[in-house]
Amino acid sequence: MTHVIITGGSSGIGLALARIYASRGARISLLARTLPTLEAAHSELTKSGNADAIRIESADVADEGQTAAAISRCEEAFGPCDILITCAGIVEPGLFEVVSPDAFERQLQTNLFGSIHAVRVVYAGMKQRRAGRVMLVSSGAGLIGIYGYTAYSASKFALHGFAEALRSEARPHGVKISVCFPPDTETPQFTRELEHRPPEAAVIMGRVAPWSSDAVAGRIARAIDRGDFEVFFGWTLWALGRFGSTVKPFLNWWFDRAILRISRSR
């Protein structure tokens, strides 16, 4: 039976993915920081499936020790990880000079190193078995820098680079590495994010309606099934991913003009 480990699996995209794999009869391990939210996710998933096939672990992925211990317990209970999906992430918008050093580092530690910590625990076993799939969840903000998102964009750009390099290392050993770039997605975190999003950022991010977490999760699951490396959502992000060096100069010119108009109107 397939063992799927999902960090950030208690809500949003992670929980939507858990529903998909639960419907397929997989063993599912969910990691997240907040135990009550994890318990609510466990309760939902077990209503339509086998409670013995769902495991939850409260851990902060930014902490390497917590992550390693939690994933090790999951593998002891359900066997080696077949699919790892790193959904855990945080976003705290704000201008660079306003965001505190702690908040900046927290986003890097969670979004980038949180994924790396999780991969490190399962990667050696996957190589040894010559099988395994890893899906790293980046963001559209990992394809183009967003006003007011210096920390978040930095973490998500870096995650893309990590995925590209690891893909080259993992491929000869039968391990498939993927990275996806979701757009704005209807999640509890997105609701909180909008309260702090600078109006200038809406020029870039607010012109496309957010996707549902179920729609994003469905595309991610299909990409894992196919073994796709990069997963884009909508033609805009696809164009950025495929032709970024060509289209970004024009986009940045247009964004700069729009941001300047907003600044002058204040």
C-alpha positions as a Markdown table, in Angstrom:
| # | Residue | x | y | z |
|---|---|---|---|---|
| 1 | Met | 0.0 | 0.0 | 0.0 |
| 2 | Thr | 1.4 | 3.4 | -1.0 |
| 3 | His | 2.6 | 5.6 | 1.9 |
| 4 | Val | 2.1 | 9.3 | 1.2 |
| 5 | Ile | 3.6 | 11.9 | 3.6 |
| 6 | Ile | 2.3 | 15.4 | 3.3 |
| 7 | Thr | 3.8 | 18.3 | 5.2 |
| 8 | Gly | 1.3 | 21.1 | 5.8 |
| 9 | Gly | -1.4 | 18.5 | 5.4 |
| 10 | Ser | -3.9 | 19.7 | 8.0 |
| 11 | Ser | -5.6 | 22.3 | 5.7 |
| 12 | Gly | -5.6 | 23.9 | 2.3 |
| 13 | Ile | -3.8 | 22.2 | -0.6 |
| 14 | Gly | -2.2 | 19.6 | 1.7 |
| 15 | Leu | -5.6 | 18.5 | 3.1 |
| 16 | Ala | -7.1 | 18.4 | -0.4 |
| 17 | Leu | -4.3 | 16.1 | -1.5 |
| 18 | Ala | -4.9 | 13.9 | 1.5 |
| 19 | Arg | -8.5 | 13.5 | 0.4 |
| 20 | Ile | -7.4 | 12.4 | -3.1 |
| 21 | Tyr | -4.9 | 9.8 | -1.8 |
| 22 | Ala | -7.4 | 8.6 | 0.9 |
| 23 | Ser | -9.9 | 7.9 | -1.9 |
| 24 | Arg | -7.2 | 5.8 | -3.5 |
| 25 | Gly | -6.7 | 3.7 | -0.4 |
| 26 | Ala | -3.2 | 5.0 | 0.4 |
| 27 | Arg | -1.7 | 5.2 | 3.9 |
| 28 | Ile | -1.4 | 8.9 | 4.7 |
| 29 | Ser | 0.8 | 10.7 | 7.2 |
| 30 | Leu | 0.1 | 14.4 | 7.8 |
| 31 | Leu | 2.5 | 16.8 | 9.4 |
| 32 | Ala | 1.7 | 20.3 | 10.6 |
| 33 | Arg | 2.4 | 22.5 | 13.6 |
| 34 | Thr | -1.1 | 22.9 | 15.1 |
| 35 | Leu | -2.4 | 19.7 | 16.7 |
| 36 | Pro | -6.2 | 20.7 | 16.9 |
| 37 | Thr | -6.2 | 21.4 | 13.1 |
| 38 | Leu | -4.4 | 18.1 | 12.5 |
| 39 | Glu | -7.0 | 16.3 | 14.6 |
| 40 | Ala | -9.8 | 17.9 | 12.7 |
| 41 | Ala | -8.2 | 16.8 | 9.4 |
| 42 | His | -7.8 | 13.3 | 10.8 |
| 43 | Ser | -11.5 | 13.2 | 11.8 |
| 44 | Glu | -12.6 | 14.3 | 8.4 |
| 45 | Leu | -10.5 | 11.8 | 6.5 |
| 46 | Thr | -11.4 | 8.8 | 8.7 |
| 47 | Lys | -15.1 | 9.4 | 8.2 |
| 48 | Ser | -14.9 | 7.9 | 4.7 |
| 49 | Gly | -11.9 | 5.6 | 5.1 |
| 50 | Asn | -9.9 | 3.4 | 7.3 |
| 51 | Ala | -8.8 | 5.2 | 10.5 |
| 52 | Asp | -5.8 | 2.9 | 10.8 |
| 53 | Ala | -4.5 | 4.3 | 7.5 |
| 54 | Ile | -4.3 | 8.0 | 8.6 |
| 55 | Arg | -1.6 | 9.2 | 10.9 |
| 56 | Ile | -0.9 | 12.7 | 12.2 |
| 57 | Glu | 2.2 | 14.2 | 13.7 |
| 58 | Ser | 2.5 | 17.7 | 15.2 |
| 59 | Ala | 5.9 | 19.2 | 14.1 |
| 60 | Asp | 7.4 | 22.4 | 12.9 |
| 61 | Val | 9.2 | 21.6 | 9.6 |
| 62 | Ala | 11.5 | 24.6 | 10.2 |
| 63 | Asp | 13.0 | 22.5 | 13.0 |
| 64 | Glu | 15.1 | 19.8 | 11.4 |
| 65 | Gly | 15.0 | 17.6 | 14.5 |
| 66 | Gln | 11.2 | 17.7 | 14.9 |
| 67 | Thr | 10.8 | 17.0 | 11.2 |
| 68 | Ala | 13.2 | 14.0 | 11.2 |
| 69 | Ala | 11.6 | 12.5 | 14.3 |
| 70 | Ala | 8.0 | 12.9 | 13.1 |
| 71 | Ile | 8.7 | 11.4 | 9.6 |
| 72 | Ser | 10.7 | 8.6 | 11.1 |
| 73 | Arg | 7.7 | 7.7 | 13.4 |
| 74 | Cys | 5.5 | 7.8 | 10.3 |
| 75 | Glu | 7.8 | 5.4 | 8.4 |
| 76 | Glu | 8.0 | 3.1 | 11.4 |
| 77 | Ala | 4.2 | 2.9 | 11.5 |
| 78 | Phe | 3.3 | 2.8 | 7.7 |
| 79 | Gly | 6.5 | 1.7 | 6.1 |
| 80 | Pro | 8.9 | 3.7 | 3.8 |
| 81 | Cys | 7.7 | 6.9 | 2.2 |
| 82 | Asp | 6.6 | 6.4 | -1.4 |
| 83 | Ile | 5.4 | 9.9 | -2.1 |
| 84 | Leu | 6.5 | 13.0 | -0.2 |
| 85 | Ile | 4.6 | 16.3 | -0.8 |
| 86 | Thr | 6.0 | 19.4 | 0.9 |
| 87 | Cys | 3.0 | 21.7 | 1.3 |
| 88 | Ala | 4.0 | 23.4 | 4.6 |
| 89 | Gly | 4.6 | 27.1 | 4.1 |
| 90 | Ile | 4.0 | 30.5 | 5.5 |
| 91 | Val | 3.7 | 34.0 | 3.9 |
| 92 | Glu | 4.0 | 37.3 | 5.7 |
| 93 | Pro | 3.7 | 40.1 | 3.1 |
| 94 | Gly | 5.3 | 43.5 | 3.8 |
| 95 | Leu | 7.9 | 45.9 | 2.5 |
| 96 | Phe | 11.5 | 44.7 | 2.9 |
| 97 | Glu | 12.4 | 47.5 | 5.4 |
| 98 | Val | 9.3 | 46.9 | 7.4 |
| 99 | Val | 9.4 | 43.1 | 7.7 |
| 100 | Ser | 11.4 | 42.1 | 10.8 |
| 101 | Pro | 14.5 | 40.0 | 10.4 |
| 102 | Asp | 12.7 | 37.3 | 12.4 |
| 103 | Ala | 9.7 | 37.2 | 10.1 |
| 104 | Phe | 12.0 | 37.2 | 7.0 |
| 105 | Glu | 14.0 | 34.3 | 8.3 |
| 106 | Arg | 10.9 | 32.4 | 9.5 |
| 107 | Gln | 9.6 | 32.3 | 5.9 |
| 108 | Leu | 12.9 | 31.1 | 4.6 |
| 109 | Gln | 13.2 | 28.5 | 7.3 |
| 110 | Thr | 9.7 | 27.1 | 6.8 |
| 111 | Asn | 9.3 | 27.4 | 3.0 |
| 112 | Leu | 12.8 | 26.4 | 1.9 |
| 113 | Phe | 14.5 | 24.6 | 4.7 |
| 114 | Gly | 11.2 | 23.0 | 5.9 |
| 115 | Ser | 11.0 | 21.2 | 2.5 |
| 116 | Ile | 14.7 | 20.3 | 2.6 |
| 117 | His | 14.5 | 18.9 | 6.1 |
| 118 | Ala | 11.6 | 16.6 | 5.0 |
| 119 | Val | 13.3 | 15.5 | 1.8 |
| 120 | Arg | 16.5 | 14.7 | 3.7 |
| 121 | Val | 14.7 | 12.2 | 5.9 |
| 122 | Val | 13.2 | 10.1 | 3.1 |
| 123 | Tyr | 15.7 | 10.6 | 0.2 |
| 124 | Ala | 18.3 | 8.0 | 1.1 |
| 125 | Gly | 15.7 | 5.3 | 1.5 |
| 126 | Met | 14.2 | 6.2 | -1.9 |
| 127 | Lys | 17.6 | 6.0 | -3.5 |
| 128 | Gln | 18.2 | 2.6 | -2.0 |
| 129 | Arg | 14.9 | 1.3 | -3.2 |
| 130 | Arg | 15.3 | 3.0 | -6.5 |
| 131 | Ala | 11.8 | 4.3 | -6.2 |
| 132 | Gly | 10.0 | 7.3 | -4.8 |
| 133 | Arg | 8.4 | 10.6 | -5.7 |
| 134 | Val | 8.9 | 14.0 | -4.2 |
| 135 | Met | 6.7 | 17.0 | -5.0 |
| 136 | Leu | 8.0 | 20.4 | -3.8 |
| 137 | Val | 5.3 | 23.1 | -3.6 |
| 138 | Ser | 6.7 | 26.4 | -4.7 |
| 139 | Ser | 4.5 | 29.3 | -5.9 |
| 140 | Gly | 3.8 | 31.7 | -8.7 |
| 141 | Ala | 5.9 | 34.0 | -6.6 |
| 142 | Gly | 8.8 | 31.6 | -7.3 |
| 143 | Leu | 8.7 | 32.6 | -11.0 |
| 144 | Ile | 8.6 | 36.4 | -10.7 |
| 145 | Gly | 9.4 | 38.7 | -7.8 |
| 146 | Ile | 6.3 | 40.2 | -6.2 |
| 147 | Tyr | 6.2 | 43.7 | -4.6 |
| 148 | Gly | 6.0 | 43.2 | -0.8 |
| 149 | Tyr | 7.0 | 39.6 | -1.0 |
| 150 | Thr | 10.8 | 39.7 | -0.8 |
| 151 | Ala | 11.1 | 36.9 | 1.8 |
| 152 | Tyr | 8.4 | 34.7 | 0.3 |
| 153 | Ser | 9.7 | 35.1 | -3.3 |
| 154 | Ala | 13.2 | 34.4 | -2.1 |
| 155 | Ser | 12.2 | 31.2 | -0.4 |
| 156 | Lys | 10.1 | 30.0 | -3.4 |
| 157 | Phe | 12.7 | 30.9 | -6.0 |
| 158 | Ala | 15.3 | 29.0 | -4.0 |
| 159 | Leu | 13.0 | 26.0 | -3.8 |
| 160 | His | 12.9 | 25.8 | -7.6 |
| 161 | Gly | 16.7 | 25.8 | -7.8 |
| 162 | Phe | 16.8 | 23.1 | -5.2 |
| 163 | Ala | 14.4 | 21.0 | -7.2 |
| 164 | Glu | 16.3 | 21.4 | -10.4 |
| 165 | Ala | 19.6 | 20.4 | -8.9 |
| 166 | Leu | 18.1 | 17.5 | -6.9 |
| 167 | Arg | 16.3 | 16.2 | -10.0 |
| 168 | Ser | 19.6 | 15.8 | -11.7 |
| 169 | Glu | 21.1 | 13.9 | -8.8 |
| 170 | Ala | 18.0 | 11.7 | -8.2 |
| 171 | Arg | 17.1 | 10.7 | -11.7 |
| 172 | Pro | 19.9 | 8.1 | -12.1 |
| 173 | His | 18.6 | 6.4 | -9.0 |
| 174 | Gly | 14.9 | 6.1 | -10.0 |
| 175 | Val | 13.7 | 8.9 | -7.7 |
| 176 | Lys | 11.4 | 11.5 | -9.4 |
| 177 | Ile | 11.6 | 15.1 | -8.2 |
| 178 | Ser | 8.9 | 17.5 | -9.1 |
| 179 | Val | 8.1 | 21.1 | -8.3 |
| 180 | Cys | 4.8 | 23.0 | -8.7 |
| 181 | Phe | 3.9 | 26.7 | -8.8 |
| 182 | Pro | 0.4 | 27.2 | -7.5 |
| 183 | Pro | -1.4 | 30.6 | -8.1 |
| 184 | Asp | -3.4 | 32.3 | -5.4 |
| 185 | Thr | -5.4 | 29.4 | -3.8 |
| 186 | Glu | -8.5 | 29.5 | -1.6 |
| 187 | Thr | -7.0 | 28.4 | 1.7 |
| 188 | Pro | -7.1 | 29.7 | 5.3 |
| 189 | Gln | -3.6 | 31.1 | 4.9 |
| 190 | Phe | -4.7 | 33.0 | 1.8 |
| 191 | Thr | -7.5 | 34.7 | 3.7 |
| 192 | Arg | -5.0 | 35.8 | 6.3 |
| 193 | Glu | -2.5 | 36.9 | 3.7 |
| 194 | Leu | -4.9 | 39.2 | 2.0 |
| 195 | Glu | -5.3 | 41.3 | 5.2 |
| 196 | His | -1.6 | 42.3 | 4.8 |
| 197 | Arg | -1.1 | 42.3 | 1.1 |
| 198 | Pro | 0.1 | 45.7 | -0.2 |
| 199 | Pro | -2.1 | 47.3 | -2.8 |
| 200 | Glu | 0.8 | 47.3 | -5.2 |
| 201 | Ala | 1.0 | 43.5 | -5.0 |
| 202 | Ala | -2.6 | 43.3 | -6.2 |
| 203 | Val | -1.5 | 44.8 | -9.5 |
| 204 | Ile | 0.4 | 41.6 | -10.1 |
| 205 | Met | -1.4 | 39.0 | -8.1 |
| 206 | Gly | -5.0 | 40.2 | -8.0 |
| 207 | Arg | -6.0 | 40.0 | -11.6 |
| 208 | Val | -6.7 | 36.3 | -11.7 |
| 209 | Ala | -9.3 | 34.7 | -9.6 |
| 210 | Pro | -7.9 | 32.3 | -7.0 |
| 211 | Trp | -8.1 | 28.6 | -7.6 |
| 212 | Ser | -9.8 | 26.2 | -5.3 |
| 213 | Ser | -7.5 | 24.0 | -3.2 |
| 214 | Asp | -9.3 | 21.0 | -4.7 |
| 215 | Ala | -8.4 | 22.1 | -8.3 |
| 216 | Val | -4.8 | 22.7 | -7.4 |
| 217 | Ala | -4.5 | 19.4 | -5.6 |
| 218 | Gly | -6.0 | 17.5 | -8.5 |
| 219 | Arg | -3.5 | 18.9 | -10.9 |
| 220 | Ile | -0.6 | 18.1 | -8.5 |
| 221 | Ala | -1.8 | 14.5 | -8.0 |
| 222 | Arg | -2.0 | 14.0 | -11.8 |
| 223 | Ala | 1.5 | 15.4 | -12.3 |
| 224 | Ile | 2.8 | 13.0 | -9.6 |
| 225 | Asp | 1.2 | 10.2 | -11.4 |
| 226 | Arg | 2.8 | 11.2 | -14.7 |
| 227 | Gly | 6.2 | 12.0 | -13.2 |
| 228 | Asp | 6.1 | 15.6 | -14.5 |
| 229 | Phe | 9.0 | 17.7 | -13.3 |
| 230 | Glu | 7.4 | 21.2 | -13.4 |
| 231 | Val | 3.7 | 21.9 | -12.8 |
| 232 | Phe | 2.1 | 25.2 | -13.8 |
| 233 | Phe | -1.4 | 26.5 | -13.3 |
| 234 | Gly | -2.9 | 28.7 | -16.0 |
| 235 | Trp | -1.3 | 30.1 | -19.1 |
| 236 | Thr | 0.3 | 33.1 | -17.3 |
| 237 | Leu | 2.4 | 31.0 | -14.9 |
| 238 | Trp | 3.1 | 28.5 | -17.8 |
| 239 | Ala | 4.4 | 31.4 | -19.9 |
| 240 | Leu | 6.5 | 32.6 | -17.0 |
| 241 | Gly | 7.9 | 29.1 | -16.4 |
| 242 | Arg | 8.7 | 28.5 | -20.1 |
| 243 | Phe | 9.6 | 31.9 | -21.4 |
| 244 | Gly | 10.4 | 33.9 | -18.3 |
| 245 | Ser | 13.5 | 35.5 | -19.6 |
| 246 | Thr | 11.6 | 36.8 | -22.6 |
| 247 | Val | 8.3 | 37.9 | -21.0 |
| 248 | Lys | 9.5 | 39.2 | -17.6 |
| 249 | Pro | 11.2 | 42.4 | -18.9 |
| 250 | Phe | 7.8 | 43.5 | -20.4 |
| 251 | Leu | 5.9 | 42.4 | -17.3 |
| 252 | Asn | 8.2 | 44.3 | -15.0 |
| 253 | Trp | 7.9 | 47.4 | -17.2 |
| 254 | Trp | 4.2 | 47.2 | -17.0 |
| 255 | Phe | 4.1 | 46.4 | -13.2 |
| 256 | Asp | 6.5 | 49.3 | -12.5 |
| 257 | Arg | 4.3 | 51.8 | -14.3 |
| 258 | Ala | 1.2 | 50.5 | -12.4 |
| 259 | Ile | 3.0 | 50.6 | -9.1 |
| 260 | Leu | 4.2 | 54.1 | -9.7 |
| 261 | Arg | 0.6 | 55.2 | -10.4 |
| 262 | Ile | -0.5 | 53.8 | -7.1 |
| 263 | Ser | 2.3 | 55.5 | -5.2 |
| 264 | Arg | 1.4 | 58.9 | -6.8 |
| 265 | Ser | -2.2 | 58.5 | -5.9 |
| 266 | Arg | -1.5 | 58.2 | -2.2 |
